[in-house]
Amino acid sequence: MGLLFIGARFFFDPVGAEIAFGISTPTNGDFSFHHIKGVRDFFFGFIILLLLLKKEFRILGYILLAGTIIPASDFITVLSYQGQITGYLYAHLIAAIICAGCGLYYNRSAAQH
């Protein structure tokens, strides 16, 4: 649900969402990056929710493991940003850990059933 919110926020409050992401760039009214990021996060959140509701835990595990690249990449993006604040890094690092951990959990629990 969190990813659905984050994705939608990039459409409805792109500047606020960008700042909450951990970067701030001059857009001059061009929110192309924000829309790309919003669609990515909304889609990933929708897929996770759909797989949870359908109880497709094994495929959910694989998707989460593969999807760990997203918060890891976001972490690297924020880390390379010159004005980065450490607190924003933690959010991305924790998201990557949760994503990988849940991916492993769902793969193992699905294998046991």
N, C-alpha and C positions, 0 to 999 in steps of 0.2 A: 504494500500500500504506500510505503514511503517513496518508492521510485515513481509511482503514479503521480504522487503529489509533486515531487521534484520536477518531473517531466512537464507537468501542466504549468508549474510555476514559471518555467522558462518561456512559456507562451504568454502568460498573463502578467507577469512581473519580471521581464527579462533582466533588467538592471539589478534588482534585488536578488534574483536567483544567481546571477553572475558573482555578485559580491559574496553571497553565502557559499558559493562553490570555492572561493578562495582567490579569485583574480578580479581585476577590474581593468577593462580596456576601453579606450575611446571608440565608440561605435558610429558616431555621426549619424545616428538613426538607422544604421544597418544592423539588424539583429539576426543575420544569417547564422552565425555561430550558435546563437541561443536557440534557434529553431532546430538546428541539427542536434544539439545536445538534448533539447526537450523531447524530440521524437525518439532518440536513442534510449533515454531513461524511461519514458512512458512505455515504449514497446517492451523493454526488458522487464519492467514491473508487471505489465500485462501478461507476458509469457509465464513468469513465475507464478502469478496468481492463478492463471488458467491451469497450469500443471498441478498446482496444489489442490485445486478444486476437483480436478479429474483423478487425483491420487496416482499420478504418473511419477512416482518418486524416483525411479531409476533414471529416467530421462531428465528429470529436474536436477538430479545430482550432476549429470554430465553437463547440462546447460550452465549450472552454477560454477562448476569447475572451469569450464571454458570462459565463462563470463567474468571470472576473476581478473582477466586482463583489463576489464573496463575500469574498476576502481584503482587497480595498480597503475594503469596509464594516467588516470586522473591525478594520482599521487605524484607521479613524475612530472606532470604538467605543472601542478601547483608548486612543487619543489623547485622547478626551474624558473618560476616567476620571481622577478627581482624583489617585488614588494610583498612576498609571501609572509603570512603569519603562521606560526607553528601550529596553532589550534586547528587551522584548516587542514593541515597535513594529517593530523590524528584522525579526523573524520574519514578521509580516504583510505588510510592505512587500516583502520578498524573495519571499514566496509570490505576491503580486500580479504581480511582475515575471516570475517563472518561469511563472506561468499565462498571462500575455499572450505571453511569448516563445515558449512551447511551442505556443500556439494559432496564432501566426503561422507558426512552423516547420512544423507539420503541415498547415496550409492550403497553404503554398508547395510542400512536398514532394509532397503529393497532387496538386496541379495539374500538376507536372512529369511525373507518370507517366500 
